[in-house]
Amino acid sequence: MPHLTVNGIQIYYEEVGSGEPLVLINGLAFPLDLWFAQIEELSRDFRVIALDNRGIGRSDKPDEEYSIALLASDTAGLLRSLGIEKAHIAGLSMGGFIAQEMAIAYPSLVHQLVLIATGLGGAEALASAKPFWDAVQTAIRGKSAQDIYRIDLTLMTAPDFPRKHPEIFERAVALRMKNVQPLYAFLRQQAACLRFDNNARAHNIFQPTLIVLGKEDPLFPIAWADSFHAALPHAKMIVYEDCGHAVHLEKPGRLSKDIREFLKTDRQTI
């Protein structure tokens, strides 16, 4: 099992393929395993590196304050330990926060960005996501870990996703059950997300950026899409119909295709 010591903790990562490095950073309460479709597909063209953020999966889970800046530092430290001087960075949800932080704090490390099912954070974004979190909190009360994973994945995805794609749904639940996240670690990650606000700094992201959003995402409502896009001066945006928050599970083939095409396109033609 590949681990590296970064910022005093063990970070678990997996590396597949060759070519330009592409880092996949998952969201709150999601281990790297849920990138399974993208790892398989994109490793045909890229050196794909996926990691478990601190607090999830097979990485260490210290019970101390987390921040998006610290999570970005973990990722930057992992890349430097691997001898990688520059990489494409793709992040989903909280991973999108981390990717933005990396683009600003470690610009020389970041080639191009892919921001999936994410936003800029801040008070207005928190208010928009509150109905989702209220619904989840009510639905999971007293439930087992497996039931919690089923419920939150059902609520965050487009209607009927579990019925239409039972094989993907069941695989995602099973992968999350391999290393159940302790409640304290979830709360540490969640607190980092709640404090993140990139609205005043987004203009400092100069790297070419692809934004991918689900039209039915309950955590980052599509109503905020235009303002998110406008805040990033070098961004291209794609919106997926019939898609909620778990874009990498709901639209795996299309997401891999769009990431590949974006990263391999001559930037002068955009």
C-alpha positions as CSV (number, residue, x, y, z in Angstrom):
1,M,0.0,0.0,0.0
2,P,1.7,3.3,-1.1
3,H,1.9,5.9,1.7
4,L,4.0,9.0,2.0
5,T,4.7,11.1,5.1
6,V,3.4,14.6,4.4
7,N,3.0,17.3,7.1
8,G,3.6,14.7,9.8
9,I,0.9,12.2,8.7
10,Q,0.7,9.3,6.4
11,I,-1.1,10.1,3.1
12,Y,-2.4,7.1,1.0
13,Y,-2.3,7.5,-2.8
14,E,-2.5,5.4,-5.9
15,E,-0.7,6.0,-9.2
16,V,-1.7,4.5,-12.6
17,G,-0.6,5.2,-16.1
18,S,2.0,7.5,-17.7
19,G,2.2,10.9,-19.3
20,E,1.5,14.3,-17.9
21,P,0.5,14.0,-14.1
22,L,-3.2,14.4,-13.3
23,V,-4.2,14.6,-9.7
24,L,-7.7,13.5,-8.6
25,I,-8.9,15.0,-5.3
26,N,-12.2,13.8,-4.0
27,G,-14.8,15.5,-1.9
28,L,-16.1,15.5,1.7
29,A,-16.5,11.9,3.0
30,F,-15.4,10.4,-0.3
31,P,-12.3,8.2,-0.5
32,L,-10.2,8.1,-3.7
33,D,-11.8,4.7,-4.6
34,L,-14.9,6.5,-6.0
35,W,-12.7,7.8,-8.9
36,F,-12.7,4.3,-10.2
37,A,-14.1,5.1,-13.6
38,Q,-11.8,8.1,-14.2
39,I,-8.7,6.3,-12.9
40,E,-9.3,3.5,-15.4
41,E,-10.1,5.7,-18.3
42,L,-7.8,8.6,-17.9
43,S,-4.7,6.5,-17.0
44,R,-4.6,5.6,-20.7
45,D,-3.4,9.1,-21.4
46,F,-2.1,10.5,-18.1
47,R,-0.1,9.6,-15.1
48,V,-3.1,9.6,-12.7
49,I,-2.5,10.2,-9.0
50,A,-5.4,9.9,-6.7
51,L,-5.2,10.4,-2.9
52,D,-7.2,10.0,0.2
53,N,-7.4,13.3,1.9
54,R,-6.5,13.4,5.6
55,G,-9.5,12.1,7.5
56,I,-10.7,9.6,5.0
57,G,-9.8,6.2,3.5
58,R,-6.4,4.9,4.2
59,S,-4.8,8.2,5.1
60,D,-4.3,9.2,8.7
61,K,-7.2,10.9,10.5
62,P,-5.7,13.1,13.2
63,D,-8.4,14.6,15.5
64,E,-7.3,18.2,15.1
65,E,-8.3,21.2,13.2
66,Y,-8.4,20.8,9.4
67,S,-8.5,23.6,6.8
68,I,-8.7,23.7,3.1
69,A,-5.2,25.3,3.1
70,L,-3.9,22.4,5.1
71,L,-5.5,19.8,2.8
72,A,-4.0,21.7,-0.2
73,S,-0.6,21.6,1.6
74,D,-0.9,17.9,2.0
75,T,-1.5,17.5,-1.8
76,A,1.3,19.8,-2.7
77,G,3.6,17.9,-0.3
78,L,2.6,14.6,-1.9
79,L,3.5,15.9,-5.4
80,R,6.8,17.2,-4.3
81,S,7.6,13.9,-2.6
82,L,6.9,12.2,-5.8
83,G,9.2,14.6,-7.7
84,I,6.4,16.2,-9.7
85,E,7.0,19.8,-10.5
86,K,3.7,20.5,-12.3
87,A,0.4,18.7,-12.6
88,H,-3.1,19.0,-13.8
89,I,-5.4,19.2,-10.8
90,A,-9.0,17.9,-10.8
91,G,-11.2,18.3,-7.7
92,L,-14.8,17.4,-6.9
93,S,-16.8,19.3,-4.3
94,M,-14.4,19.8,-1.3
95,G,-11.7,18.6,-3.7
96,G,-12.6,21.6,-5.9
97,F,-12.0,23.9,-2.9
98,I,-8.6,22.2,-2.4
99,A,-7.8,22.5,-6.1
100,Q,-8.6,26.3,-6.1
101,E,-6.4,26.7,-3.0
102,M,-3.5,24.9,-4.7
103,A,-3.9,27.1,-7.8
104,I,-3.5,30.2,-5.6
105,A,-1.0,29.0,-2.9
106,Y,1.1,26.8,-5.2
107,P,0.7,28.3,-8.7
108,S,3.9,26.8,-10.0
109,L,2.6,23.3,-9.2
110,V,-0.6,23.7,-11.1
111,H,-0.9,23.3,-14.9
112,Q,-4.6,23.3,-15.5
113,L,-7.6,22.9,-13.2
114,V,-10.8,20.9,-13.5
115,L,-13.4,21.9,-10.9
116,I,-16.3,19.5,-10.6
117,A,-19.5,20.0,-8.6
118,T,-18.0,22.7,-6.6
119,G,-18.1,26.5,-6.0
120,L,-16.4,29.4,-4.3
121,G,-17.7,28.7,-0.8
122,G,-18.8,31.5,1.5
123,A,-22.0,32.4,3.4
124,E,-24.3,32.4,0.4
125,A,-23.1,29.0,-0.8
126,L,-23.7,27.6,2.7
127,A,-27.2,29.0,2.8
128,S,-27.9,27.4,-0.6
129,A,-26.7,23.9,0.6
130,K,-28.6,24.1,3.9
131,P,-31.8,22.3,2.7
132,F,-29.7,19.3,1.6
133,W,-27.8,19.0,4.8
134,D,-31.0,19.4,6.8
135,A,-32.6,16.6,4.8
136,V,-29.6,14.4,5.3
137,Q,-29.4,15.0,9.0
138,T,-33.0,14.1,9.4
139,A,-32.8,11.0,7.2
140,I,-29.7,9.4,8.7
141,R,-30.5,9.8,12.4
142,G,-29.9,6.5,14.1
143,K,-28.9,4.7,10.9
144,S,-25.9,2.4,10.3
145,A,-22.9,3.5,8.3
146,Q,-24.1,1.5,5.3
147,D,-27.5,3.1,5.4
148,I,-26.0,6.5,5.8
149,Y,-23.9,6.0,2.7
150,R,-27.0,4.8,0.8
151,I,-29.1,7.7,2.0
152,D,-26.7,10.6,1.3
153,L,-25.7,9.2,-2.1
154,T,-29.4,8.9,-3.0
155,L,-30.1,12.5,-1.8
156,M,-27.1,14.1,-3.6
157,T,-27.7,12.5,-7.0
158,A,-30.3,13.1,-9.7
159,P,-33.7,11.5,-9.2
160,D,-33.7,7.7,-9.8
161,F,-29.9,7.4,-10.1
162,P,-29.8,4.4,-7.8
163,R,-32.6,2.7,-9.8
164,K,-31.1,3.5,-13.2
165,H,-27.5,2.6,-12.3
166,P,-27.7,0.1,-9.5
167,E,-24.3,-1.4,-10.3
168,I,-22.5,2.0,-9.9
169,F,-24.6,2.9,-6.8
170,E,-23.8,-0.4,-5.0
171,R,-20.2,-0.3,-5.9
172,A,-19.8,3.2,-4.5
173,V,-21.5,2.1,-1.2
174,A,-19.3,-1.0,-1.0
175,L,-16.1,1.0,-1.6
176,R,-17.0,3.5,1.1
177,M,-17.7,0.6,3.5
178,K,-14.1,-0.7,3.1
179,N,-12.8,2.1,5.3
180,V,-15.7,3.7,7.2
181,Q,-14.9,7.3,8.1
182,P,-15.1,8.1,11.8
183,L,-17.6,10.8,12.7
184,Y,-14.9,13.0,14.2
185,A,-13.0,12.9,10.9
186,F,-16.1,13.8,8.9
187,L,-16.7,16.7,11.2
188,R,-13.1,17.9,10.8
189,Q,-13.4,17.8,7.0
190,Q,-16.8,19.4,7.1
191,A,-15.6,22.3,9.3
192,A,-12.8,23.0,6.8
193,C,-15.4,23.2,4.0
194,L,-17.7,25.5,6.1
195,R,-14.8,28.0,6.6
196,F,-13.7,28.1,3.0
197,D,-14.5,31.3,1.1
198,N,-12.7,32.0,-2.2
199,N,-15.0,34.7,-3.5
200,A,-12.5,37.5,-3.0
201,R,-9.5,35.5,-4.3
202,A,-10.9,33.7,-7.3
203,H,-9.5,36.3,-9.7
204,N,-6.0,35.2,-8.7
205,I,-6.6,31.8,-10.4
206,F,-4.9,32.3,-13.8
207,Q,-4.6,28.6,-14.9
208,P,-6.9,27.4,-17.6
209,T,-9.9,25.9,-15.9
210,L,-12.7,23.6,-16.8
211,I,-15.9,23.8,-14.6
212,V,-18.2,20.8,-14.7
213,L,-21.6,21.1,-12.9
214,G,-24.7,18.9,-12.5
215,K,-27.9,20.7,-13.3
216,E,-29.6,19.0,-10.4
217,D,-26.9,19.4,-7.8
218,P,-28.4,20.1,-4.4
219,L,-25.2,21.2,-2.7
220,F,-24.1,23.7,-5.4
221,P,-27.3,24.8,-7.0
222,I,-27.1,25.6,-10.7
223,A,-28.4,29.1,-10.0
224,W,-24.9,30.0,-8.9
225,A,-23.3,28.6,-12.1
226,D,-23.0,31.9,-14.0
227,S,-21.5,33.8,-11.1
228,F,-19.0,31.0,-10.4
229,H,-18.0,31.0,-14.1
230,A,-17.7,34.8,-14.1
231,A,-15.4,34.8,-11.1
232,L,-12.8,32.7,-12.9
233,P,-11.1,34.6,-15.7
234,H,-9.8,31.6,-17.6
235,A,-12.6,29.1,-17.3
236,K,-14.8,27.0,-19.6
237,M,-18.0,25.7,-18.1
238,I,-20.0,22.6,-19.0
239,V,-23.4,21.7,-17.4
240,Y,-24.6,18.1,-17.3
241,E,-28.4,17.5,-17.6
242,D,-29.9,14.8,-15.3
243,C,-27.0,15.0,-13.0
244,G,-26.6,15.8,-9.3
245,H,-23.6,16.2,-7.1
246,A,-21.7,12.9,-7.6
247,V,-20.8,13.8,-11.1
248,H,-17.9,11.2,-11.3
249,L,-20.4,8.4,-10.5
250,E,-23.5,9.8,-12.4
251,K,-21.7,10.7,-15.7
252,P,-18.4,8.7,-15.5
253,G,-17.8,8.3,-19.2
254,R,-18.7,11.8,-20.2
255,L,-16.7,13.3,-17.4
256,S,-13.6,11.4,-18.4
257,K,-14.1,12.4,-22.0
258,D,-14.5,16.0,-21.2
259,I,-11.5,16.1,-18.9
260,R,-9.3,14.4,-21.5
261,E,-10.4,16.8,-24.3
262,F,-9.9,19.8,-22.1
263,L,-6.5,18.9,-20.9
264,K,-5.3,17.9,-24.4
265,T,-6.7,21.0,-26.2
266,D,-4.4,23.7,-27.4
267,R,-5.3,26.6,-25.0
268,Q,-5.0,29.0,-27.9
269,T,-8.1,27.4,-29.5
270,I,-10.4,28.0,-26.5
